[in-house]
């Protein structure tokens, strides 16, 4: 009769696994060892070398009789009848015979059966057909478990990919929204700056218009006060030793030097603000530059500030003529 190890090997298990399964199940039979192999087929250490425990010789058949030669000296006297010996456990629901309590637990967990009873029927060794059938079931179970593992791995990989794509999409949307918000803020800032610049130009133009109207009104009054036929009276000669009175100028002639070395010349009213000169430069400069700039006099050197823009040219000492230089803003 083949040993349990040989039976398991005939069913397709490697010797190392067969020996380990029998040892782990306390040598309770082929069926229990098979159940253990099914449960631990995916263990990382399933194929590690196995050492036979002391006091047990693998390959021996546990069902061999251990009677000795002392049986030959038994007397012919009849022994009293012994009670029936329990040789297996039977499942009352399906009729399957089991050897050990561990077999019962495995069978109950696998089938859900709960009713068992003792039986005097001995579990016969597996026939060749039963071994082949067991091997086929084993291979099918292994294939099924492998297919389930592959399906679970694919599902987990798919879930991870979906999560990665979702997170990537959310990050792209967040970045796009942030760029949109920044663009809106920049557009609002530019719009506000243009509006402020437009209002400033309108104020300067209004001031220029008022100054021109005032000059025109003063010029008209002077012409009305002089008789058309009477020549103007000669000014009295200054007394010896006295200085001539300081002449008052109504206009200011400015030479404006640009950043490329060229110059533009223009006359302004003595009471026009420096802002009017700035507006004229913005509208007529030819050096190709745009943007903010400052104005200064080279000698004596003076850089005009924003407060100076509202002051008249006469107050800034630019009458009757002066030279201004365009520079970068301070």
C-alpha positions in Angstrom: 0.0 0.0 0.0 1.5 3.4 -0.9 2.3 5.8 2.0 0.5 9.1 2.5 3.5 11.0 1.1 3.5 8.8 -2.1 -0.3 9.3 -2.4 0.0 13.1 -2.3 2.9 12.9 -4.8 0.8 10.8 -7.1 -1.8 13.5 -7.0 0.7 16.0 -8.3 2.1 17.6 -5.1 5.9 18.0 -4.7 7.5 15.8 -2.0 8.6 18.8 0.0 5.0 20.2 0.1 3.5 16.7 0.9 5.9 16.2 3.8 5.3 19.6 5.2 1.5 19.3 4.9 1.5 15.9 6.7 3.7 17.3 9.5 1.6 20.5 9.9 -1.6 18.4 10.2 -0.1 16.0 12.7 -0.1 13.1 10.2 -3.9 12.8 10.3 -4.3 11.6 6.7 -4.2 12.6 3.1 -7.5 14.5 3.1 -6.5 16.8 5.9 -3.1 17.4 4.3 -4.8 18.2 1.0 -7.1 20.7 2.7 -4.0 22.3 4.4 -2.3 22.5 1.0 -5.3 24.2 -0.6 -5.4 26.8 2.3 -1.7 27.5 2.2 -0.9 27.2 -1.5 0.0 30.9 -1.8 2.2 31.1 1.3 5.6 32.7 0.6 7.4 29.9 2.5 5.4 26.9 1.0 8.4 25.6 -1.0 11.1 26.2 1.7 13.1 23.1 2.7 11.4 21.0 5.4 13.0 19.0 8.1 11.4 15.8 9.3 10.4 16.1 13.1 12.2 13.8 15.5 10.4 10.6 16.3 8.5 10.4 13.0 9.7 8.7 9.8 8.0 10.1 6.7 7.0 7.6 4.1 5.7 5.0 6.6 2.1 4.0 6.5 0.3 4.8 9.7 -2.3 2.1 9.0 0.3 -0.7 9.3 -0.3 -3.1 12.1 2.2 -3.0 15.0 1.4 -6.4 16.4 4.4 -8.4 17.6 5.4 -12.0 17.7 3.8 -12.2 21.2 0.5 -12.8 19.4 1.6 -16.3 18.5 1.6 -17.2 22.2 -2.0 -16.1 22.7 -4.2 -18.8 24.0 -7.2 -20.1 22.1 -9.5 -18.9 24.8 -12.2 -16.7 23.5 -12.0 -13.1 24.5 -15.1 -11.3 25.7 -16.9 -9.2 23.1 -15.5 -5.6 22.8 -17.7 -2.6 22.1 -17.7 -1.3 18.5 -14.7 1.0 17.9 -15.3 4.4 16.4 -13.2 4.6 13.2 -14.5 7.8 11.5 -16.9 10.7 11.8 -19.8 10.9 9.4 -21.5 14.0 8.1 -25.2 13.4 8.6 -26.1 15.9 5.8 -23.9 14.6 3.0 -22.6 11.3 4.3 -19.0 12.2 3.9 -16.7 10.3 6.4 -14.0 12.2 8.2 -11.0 11.2 10.3 -10.3 13.9 12.8 -11.9 16.9 14.5 -9.8 19.1 12.3 -11.3 17.5 9.3 -14.8 18.2 10.7 -13.9 21.9 11.1 -12.5 22.2 7.6 -15.6 20.4 6.1 -18.0 22.5 8.1 -16.3 25.7 7.1 -16.3 24.7 3.4 -19.9 23.3 3.2 -21.7 24.9 6.1 -22.8 21.5 7.4 -23.3 21.3 11.2 -24.6 17.7 11.9 -22.0 14.9 12.5 -22.0 11.5 14.2 -19.6 8.7 15.1 -19.2 5.9 12.7 -17.6 2.4 12.8 -16.9 2.5 9.1 -13.2 2.8 8.2 -12.2 5.3 5.6 -10.8 3.3 2.7 -7.6 4.4 0.9 -8.2 6.3 -2.3 -8.4 4.3 -5.5 -6.6 5.4 -8.6 -9.8 6.9 -10.0 -10.4 8.8 -6.8 -6.8 10.0 -6.8 -7.2 11.3 -10.4 -10.5 12.9 -9.5 -8.9 14.6 -6.5 -6.1 15.8 -8.7 -8.5 17.2 -11.2 -10.4 19.0 -8.4 -7.1 20.3 -7.0 -6.0 21.7 -10.4 -9.4 23.3 -10.9 -9.3 24.9 -7.5 -5.8 26.2 -8.1 -6.8 27.6 -11.5 -9.8 29.2 -9.9 -7.8 30.8 -7.1 -5.2 32.0 -9.6 -7.9 33.5 -11.8 -9.5 35.2 -8.8 -6.2 36.6 -7.8 -5.5 37.9 -11.3 -9.0 39.4 -11.5 -8.5 41.1 -8.1 -5.1 42.5 -9.2 -6.6 43.8 -12.4 -9.5 45.4 -10.5 -7.2 47.0 -8.0 -4.9 48.3 -10.8 -8.0 49.7 -12.6 -9.2 51.4 -9.4 -5.8 52.9 -8.9 -5.7 54.2 -12.5 -9.2 55.7 -12.1 -8.1 57.4 -8.9 -4.9 58.7 -10.5 -6.8 60.1 -13.5 -9.4 61.7 -11.2 -6.7 63.4 -9.1 -4.9 64.5 -12.2 -8.1 66.0 -13.6 -8.9 67.8 -10.4 -5.3 69.2 -10.3 -5.6 70.5 -13.9 -9.0 72.0 -13.2 -7.7 73.7 -10.1 -4.7 75.1 -12.0 -6.9 76.4 -14.8 -9.2 78.1 -12.4 -6.3 79.7 -10.6 -5.0 81.0 -14.0 -8.5 82.3 -14.9 -8.7 84.1 -11.5 -5.2 85.7 -12.0 -6.1 86.8 -15.5 -9.3 88.4 -14.2 -7.4 90.2 -11.5 -4.8 91.4 -14.0 -7.5 92.6 -16.4 -9.3 94.5 -13.6 -6.0 96.1 -12.5 -5.2 97.2 -16.1 -8.7 98.6 -16.5 -8.4 100.6 -13.3 -5.0 102.0 -14.3 -6.3 103.0 -17.8 -9.3 104.7 -16.2 -7.1 106.6 -13.7 -4.8 107.6 -16.6 -7.7 108.7 -18.7 -9.1 110.8 -15.8 -5.7 112.4 -15.2 -5.4 113.3 -18.9 -8.9 114.8 -18.9 -8.0 116.9 -15.9 -4.8 118.2 -17.6 -6.7 119.0 -20.8 -9.3 120.9 -18.8 -6.6 122.8 -17.1 -4.9 123.6 -20.4 -8.2 124.7 -21.9 -8.8 127.0 -18.9 -5.3 128.5 -19.1 -5.7 129.2 -22.8 -9.1 130.8 -22.2 -7.6 133.0 -19.5 -4.7 134.0 -21.8 -7.2 134.8 -24.6 -9.3 136.9 -22.2 -6.2 138.8 -20.9 -5.0 139.5 -24.5 -8.4 140.9 -25.5 -8.5 143.2 -22.5 -5.0 144.6 -23.4 -6.1 145.3 -27.0 -9.2 147.1 -25.8 -7.2 149.4 -23.5 -4.8 150.7 -26.2 -6.2 153.6 -28.5 -6.0 152.5 -32.1 -4.5 155.8 -33.5 -2.5 157.0 -30.6 1.0 155.5 -30.5 2.1 154.1 -27.2 3.7 156.5 -24.8 7.5 156.3 -24.7 8.7 154.8 -21.5 10.6 157.2 -19.3 14.3 156.8 -19.3 15.5 155.2 -16.2 17.2 157.4 -13.7 20.9 157.1 -13.6 22.1 154.5 -11.1 18.7 152.8 -10.9 18.1 149.2 -12.3 15.6 148.5 -15.1 12.4 146.8 -13.9 12.1 143.0 -14.4 10.2 142.0 -17.5 7.2 139.7 -17.1 6.8 136.8 -19.6 3.5 135.2 -20.5 5.0 132.3 -22.5 7.7 129.7 -21.9 9.7 128.1 -24.7 10.9 124.6 -23.8 13.5 122.3 -25.5 12.8 118.7 -24.6 15.6 116.2 -25.0 14.5 112.6 -25.7 16.2 109.4 -24.8 17.6 108.9 -28.3 19.4 112.3 -28.3 16.8 114.1 -30.5 14.9 117.1 -29.2 11.5 118.6 -29.6 10.7 122.3 -29.0 7.3 123.8 -28.0 6.0 127.0 -26.4 3.6 126.9 -23.4 1.9 129.4 -21.2 3.8 130.6 -18.2 0.9 129.6 -16.0 0.3 126.2 -17.5 1.1 123.3 -15.2 4.0 121.0 -15.8 1.5 118.2 -16.4 0.5 119.9 -19.7 4.1 119.5 -20.8 4.0 115.8 -19.8 0.8 115.2 -21.8 2.4 117.0 -24.8 5.5 114.7 -24.6 3.3 111.6 -24.4 1.5 112.6 -27.5 4.5 113.9 -29.6 7.6 112.1 -28.5 9.5 110.4 -31.4 12.1 108.2 -29.6 9.9 105.1 -29.8 9.7 104.8 -26.0 6.4 104.2 -24.1 5.5 104.0 -20.5 6.3 106.0 -17.4 9.0 108.6 -17.4 10.4 111.6 -15.3 11.4 115.1 -16.3 14.5 116.9 -15.1 16.6 120.1 -15.8 20.3 119.3 -16.5 21.6 122.5 -15.0 21.0 123.2 -12.2 20.0 119.5 -11.9 16.5 119.0 -10.6 14.2 116.0 -11.0 10.5 117.0 -10.9 8.1 115.0 -8.6 4.4 114.2 -8.9 3.7 117.3 -6.7 5.5 119.5 -9.2 3.1 118.4 -12.0 0.3 120.6 -10.7 2.6 123.7 -10.4 2.8 126.3 -13.1 5.9 126.6 -15.3 6.6 130.0 -13.9 6.7 128.9 -10.3 9.1 126.0 -11.3 11.6 128.6 -12.8 11.2 127.4 -16.4 10.1 130.9 -17.8 11.0 132.3 -20.3 12.9 129.2 -21.6 14.5 126.1 -20.3 15.8 122.6 -21.3 14.1 119.5 -20.0 15.4 115.9 -20.2 13.3 112.7 -20.3 14.6 110.1 -17.8 13.5 106.8 -16.3 11.1 107.1 -13.4 12.8 107.4 -10.0 
